[in-house]
Amino acid sequence: MKKGKIILIEGTDSSGKKTQTSLLMVRLNQEGIPCKLISFPRYHTPTGRVVGQSYLGKEKEYWTGESGWFLDADSLDPKIASLYYAADRRATIKDILKIINSGQNLILDRYYPSNMAHQGGKIENSNERKEVFEWIKKLELDLLELPKEDITIFLHMPTNIAVKLREKRGGITNEIADAHEENIEHLKRAEETYIQLAEIYNWHKIECVSDKTFESLKSPGEIHEEVYNIVKNYFQNTSTTDKKNIYFAGSIRGGREDAEIYFEIINHLKNYGNVLTEHIGDANLSQKGEQNITDTEIHDRDIRLINNSDILVAEVSNPSLGVGYEIAYALKNNKKVLCLYKNNLDKKLSAMIQGSKSIITKTYFNLEDIKNIITEFFNQEQK
């Protein structure tokens, strides 16, 4: 079954994230595109309460005890604050994976980029801020194993307009601003950081006001049409060009004798999907392995890549503990596995590979055989 997509909507304060995610979910479901919605932080849960009550100082009728334990949330170390938000998302990972693995699409009202914007905005130096961006990405995507979003839409509401909207809304609903919302300087820095992120990561950007004046404020319906058209175009493009995510496994520290074969296999696999591990075919990658990265970082990155893959293709002629581990992990997580083995009368393939009914194992003599095997395998996948 094809995985569902993760559609992320981020935005500055008062940009209407909750409204737009809800409108989008209803419309897509009405059109037969199954979707679920998750909003972060999840204040009704223990991990969400840590964020809302202790850090942001929110008031909720179902909470007891004092709020705002840190007094000034803006002065709290951005990495410490990031951990609270990240924990709330990690607590949801089973729900996230259940939704997308069932083939349903998931709409997210905020995700780890919110951490990057609000916590990164606490840092004035642009280069140091970028380091925090990478630290947060590594924390949430690698260490906490959150799946990466497929498309991000950024709603930009200028802070000066957001303040007027909040004043107007507060007068009607008696809504009390939290520690971030009441700090205008924090909101300005978060806005600046969001714009920086949108440029770095090439997000789809929607302006909530036409000419930066309150009078040019777009209606929720107008903004929704823009959001919907972006998502609709995305689905139309992916329906015709949607390719598999392929994890290619080959020996590194076990020996690089077959590096040229790996390179050719990867090039052919690109005809059928997105190869997540192109570096395996790099002729400059020696038996010593990747440099300037720890073993733990390699392990966590590769586990995340297997989780995000649809198929694992492995060249298993050169025995490798790492490749065996990758195959076992892929099988455990219900990934399809194709193993390619060079015909060698002097060396037999392990029975744990050859004898597994869960693994498709094919023997080859030359590169042409490999290409034919891969082509036949993916033609069967498309049926």
C-alpha positions in Angstrom: 0.0 0.0 0.0 1.3 3.5 -0.9 2.0 5.7 2.0 -0.1 8.8 2.6 1.5 12.2 2.3 2.3 14.6 5.1 1.0 18.1 4.4 2.4 20.7 6.8 0.9 24.2 7.3 3.1 26.6 9.2 2.5 30.3 9.8 3.2 33.3 11.8 1.0 34.4 14.7 -2.7 34.9 13.8 -2.2 33.6 10.3 -5.1 31.2 10.6 -3.3 27.8 10.8 -6.1 26.1 12.7 -8.7 27.4 10.3 -6.8 26.5 7.2 -5.9 23.0 8.2 -9.5 22.3 9.2 -10.9 23.7 5.9 -8.3 21.7 3.9 -9.1 18.4 5.7 -12.9 18.8 5.1 -12.5 19.6 1.5 -10.0 16.9 0.6 -12.1 14.3 2.4 -15.2 15.5 0.5 -13.3 15.0 -2.7 -12.4 11.4 -1.8 -8.8 12.1 -0.7 -8.7 10.6 2.8 -7.0 12.9 5.4 -6.6 13.2 9.1 -5.5 16.3 11.1 -3.1 16.6 14.0 -2.3 20.0 15.6 0.7 20.8 17.8 1.2 21.3 20.6 -1.5 18.9 21.9 -2.5 20.7 25.0 -4.9 18.1 26.2 -2.1 15.5 26.6 0.6 15.3 29.4 3.4 16.3 27.0 1.3 19.1 25.6 0.6 20.4 29.0 4.3 20.6 29.7 4.5 23.0 26.8 1.3 24.9 27.5 1.3 25.3 31.2 4.9 25.3 32.3 6.5 27.0 29.3 3.9 29.2 27.7 1.8 29.9 30.8 -1.5 29.2 29.1 -4.6 29.0 31.2 -6.9 26.0 30.6 -10.0 25.0 32.5 -8.9 21.4 32.8 -5.4 22.3 34.3 -4.6 22.8 38.0 -1.7 24.5 39.5 0.4 27.5 38.6 1.3 28.3 35.0 4.4 30.0 33.5 7.1 28.3 35.6 9.9 30.0 33.7 8.5 33.5 34.1 10.1 34.8 30.9 9.8 32.1 28.2 11.7 34.2 25.7 14.8 34.1 27.8 14.8 30.3 28.2 17.6 28.6 26.3 16.2 27.7 22.8 17.5 24.1 23.0 15.8 23.5 26.3 12.5 24.9 25.1 12.8 22.9 21.9 13.0 19.6 23.9 9.5 20.2 25.4 7.9 20.7 22.0 9.9 17.8 20.4 8.7 15.5 23.2 5.1 16.3 22.5 5.6 15.4 18.8 7.5 12.2 19.6 4.6 11.1 21.8 2.5 11.2 18.7 4.7 9.2 16.4 2.6 6.0 16.5 -0.5 7.9 15.5 1.4 9.6 12.7 2.9 6.4 11.3 -0.5 4.6 11.6 -2.2 7.3 9.5 0.3 7.5 6.7 1.1 3.8 6.6 -2.7 3.1 6.1 -2.6 5.2 3.0 -4.3 8.2 4.5 -2.8 11.7 4.2 -1.9 13.6 7.3 -2.4 17.4 7.6 -0.3 19.0 10.3 -1.0 22.3 12.0 2.6 23.1 13.0 5.5 20.7 13.2 9.2 20.8 14.0 9.7 24.0 11.8 7.7 25.8 14.5 10.6 25.0 16.9 13.0 26.3 14.3 11.1 29.6 13.9 10.3 30.4 17.5 13.4 29.1 19.2 15.7 30.0 16.3 14.3 33.5 16.5 15.8 33.9 19.9 19.2 34.0 18.3 20.2 37.2 16.5 23.3 35.9 14.6 22.1 34.4 11.3 24.8 31.7 11.2 24.3 30.7 14.8 20.6 30.6 14.0 21.2 28.2 11.1 23.1 25.9 13.5 20.0 25.8 15.7 17.9 24.9 12.6 20.1 21.9 11.9 20.2 21.0 15.6 16.4 20.9 15.8 16.2 18.9 12.5 18.6 16.4 13.8 16.8 16.2 17.1 13.3 15.6 15.7 13.9 13.9 12.4 17.0 11.8 13.3 17.0 11.2 17.0 13.3 11.2 17.6 12.6 9.5 14.2 9.7 11.8 13.2 8.8 11.3 9.5 9.6 14.3 7.3 6.8 16.3 5.7 6.2 16.0 2.0 5.0 19.6 1.4 5.1 22.7 3.5 2.8 25.7 3.1 3.8 28.9 5.0 1.1 31.4 5.9 2.6 34.9 6.3 0.8 37.3 8.5 2.9 40.5 9.2 3.3 41.0 13.0 1.7 44.5 13.0 -1.4 43.1 11.4 -1.4 40.0 13.8 -1.3 42.3 16.8 -4.4 44.2 15.6 -6.2 40.9 14.9 -5.3 39.6 18.3 -6.6 42.8 20.0 -9.8 42.5 18.0 -10.2 38.8 18.8 -9.4 39.2 22.4 -12.1 41.8 22.8 -14.7 39.4 21.4 -13.6 36.1 23.0 -11.7 37.3 26.1 -8.8 35.2 24.9 -5.6 35.6 27.0 -2.3 35.7 25.1 0.4 33.2 26.1 4.1 34.0 26.8 5.0 34.1 23.1 1.9 35.9 21.9 2.1 38.7 24.4 5.8 39.4 23.5 5.7 41.6 20.4 9.5 41.4 19.9 9.4 37.6 20.0 6.7 37.6 17.4 8.7 40.0 15.1 11.8 37.8 15.4 9.8 34.6 14.8 8.3 36.3 11.7 11.7 37.2 10.4 12.9 33.6 11.1 9.9 32.1 9.4 10.7 34.1 6.3 14.3 33.0 6.4 13.2 29.3 6.7 10.8 29.7 3.8 13.6 30.9 1.6 16.1 28.2 2.7 13.7 25.3 2.4 11.7 26.6 -0.6 8.3 26.5 1.1 5.1 27.5 -0.6 4.4 31.0 0.7 1.0 32.6 1.0 0.6 36.2 1.9 -2.4 36.8 4.2 -2.5 40.5 3.3 -2.2 41.8 -0.2 -0.2 45.0 0.4 0.8 44.7 4.1 -2.2 46.8 5.3 -5.0 45.8 7.6 -7.5 46.9 4.9 -6.0 44.4 2.4 -6.5 41.4 4.8 -7.6 38.3 2.9 -10.6 36.4 4.0 -10.2 32.8 5.3 -12.0 31.6 2.1 -9.5 33.4 -0.1 -6.6 32.0 1.7 -8.1 28.5 1.7 -8.4 28.6 -2.1 -4.7 29.4 -2.4 -3.9 26.6 0.1 -6.2 24.1 -1.7 -4.7 24.9 -5.2 -1.2 24.3 -4.0 -2.1 21.0 -2.5 -4.3 20.0 -5.5 -1.4 20.7 -7.9 0.9 18.8 -5.6 -1.3 15.7 -5.7 -1.8 16.0 -9.5 2.0 16.1 -10.0 2.8 13.3 -7.6 0.0 11.1 -9.1 1.8 11.1 -12.4 5.4 11.3 -11.2 5.1 9.6 -7.8 8.1 7.3 -7.5 9.1 4.9 -4.9 11.6 5.8 -2.2 14.4 3.2 -2.6 17.0 2.4 0.1 20.0 0.9 -1.6 22.3 -1.2 0.7 25.8 -2.2 -0.2 29.0 -3.0 1.7 31.2 -0.1 3.0 33.4 -1.3 5.9 33.0 -4.9 4.8 34.9 -4.0 1.6 34.5 -1.7 -1.4 35.4 -4.1 -4.2 32.0 -3.8 -5.8 31.7 0.0 -5.6 31.5 0.4 -9.4 28.6 -2.1 -9.5 26.9 -0.2 -6.7 27.2 3.0 -8.8 25.6 1.3 -11.8 22.8 -0.2 -9.8 22.0 3.1 -8.2 21.9 4.8 -11.6 19.5 2.2 -12.9 17.3 2.4 -9.8 16.8 6.1 -10.4 14.6 5.2 -13.3 12.1 3.7 -10.8 12.3 5.9 -7.8 14.2 8.2 -5.5 17.4 6.6 -4.2 17.9 7.7 -0.7 21.5 6.4 -0.3 23.3 7.5 -3.4 26.5 7.9 -1.4 26.9 4.0 -1.3 28.0 4.2 -5.0 30.5 7.1 -4.4 33.9 5.9 -5.7 35.6 8.2 -3.1 33.9 6.4 -0.2 36.5 4.1 1.2 36.3 1.0 3.5 37.0 3.4 6.4 33.5 4.7 5.9 32.0 8.2 6.1 34.1 10.9 7.7 33.1 13.7 10.1 30.1 11.8 11.3 29.8 9.5 14.3 28.6 5.9 14.1 25.5 6.8 16.1 24.7 9.5 13.7 25.1 7.1 10.7 22.9 4.5 12.4 20.1 7.0 13.3 20.2 8.6 9.8 20.0 5.2 8.0 17.2 3.9 10.3 15.2 7.1 9.4 15.9 6.6 5.7 14.7 3.0 5.8 11.6 4.1 7.7 11.0 6.6 4.9 11.6 4.1 2.1 9.2 1.9 0.2 11.7 -0.7 -1.0 15.1 -1.9 0.1 17.4 -3.1 -2.7 20.7 -4.7 -1.5 23.7 -6.0 -3.3 24.8 -8.9 -1.0 27.7 -10.5 -2.8 30.2 -9.0 -0.4 29.2 -10.2 3.2 28.4 -7.2 5.4 27.1 -7.1 8.9 25.6 -3.7 8.2 23.7 -4.8 5.1 22.4 -7.8 7.0 21.2 -5.5 9.8 19.5 -3.1 7.3 17.7 -6.0 5.6 16.4 -7.4 8.9 15.2 -3.9 10.0 13.5 -3.4 6.7 11.7 -6.7 6.9 10.7 -6.0 10.5 9.0 -2.8 9.2 7.2 -4.5 6.3 9.4 -3.2 3.5 9.8 -5.1 0.3 13.4 -6.4 -0.1 15.2 -7.3 -3.3 18.7 -8.9 -2.9 21.1 -9.1 -5.8 23.9 -11.7 -5.7 26.8 -12.2 -8.1 26.9 -15.8 -9.4 29.9 -17.3 -7.7 30.4 -21.1 -7.6 33.1 -20.8 -4.9 31.0 -18.7 -2.5 27.4 -19.4 -1.5 25.0 -16.8 -0.3 24.0 -17.0 3.4 21.0 -19.3 4.0 19.4 -16.5 6.1 19.1 -14.5 2.9 18.7 -17.2 0.3 16.3 -19.2 2.4 14.0 -16.4 3.5 10.5 -16.4 1.9 10.2 -12.7 2.7 13.2 -11.7 0.5 13.3 -11.7 -3.3 16.8 -13.0 -4.1 18.1 -12.9 -7.7 21.5 -14.1 -9.1 23.2 -12.2 -11.8 26.3 -12.7 -14.0 26.7 -9.1 -15.4 25.4 -5.6 -15.3 22.8 -6.4 -18.0 21.4 -9.1 -15.8 21.1 -6.6 -13.0 19.2 -4.1 -15.1 16.8 -6.8 -16.4 16.2 -8.0 -12.8 15.5 -4.5 -11.5 13.2 -3.7 -14.5 11.2 -6.8 -14.0 10.9 -6.3 -10.3 9.5 -2.7 -10.6 7.2 -3.7 -13.5 5.7 -6.2 -11.1 5.4 -3.5 -8.4 3.4 -1.3 -10.7 0.8 -4.0 -11.5 
